[in-house]
Amino acid sequence: VWKESLCLSLPERALLDVPVVYQYPEMPNGCEAAALTMLLQYYVSAADKLDIAYTYIPRVDFTSTWFSTYGPDPADAYAGDPALDGFYCLPRSWPRARTAI
């Protein structure tokens, strides 16, 4: 139903030669940077996953109190460090990464 609403002739499936970029061992919690790196390498350039994670995806450290640990809104920034204790972020927080490379 959704394809017809676009008025486009889309194939049922496609196989793309997207390069594989593993998040391990450098970033056990860095799937966002690995995924974005694969996308950028396929479409644009020789992007580096560590450069993406630490330079282009906004990151905010956790804040701990006696009672809890707080992080940023995942729509705004990545919480923590993808190599250590990172949590996650949503693609909405990636515009700087998408436009900078």
Secondary structure, 3 states (H helix, E strand, C coil): CHHHHHCCCCCCCCCCCCCCCCCCCCCCCCHHHHHHHHHHHHHCCCCCHHHHHHHHCCEECCEECCCCEECCCCCCCEECCCCCCCCCCCHHHCHHHHHHC
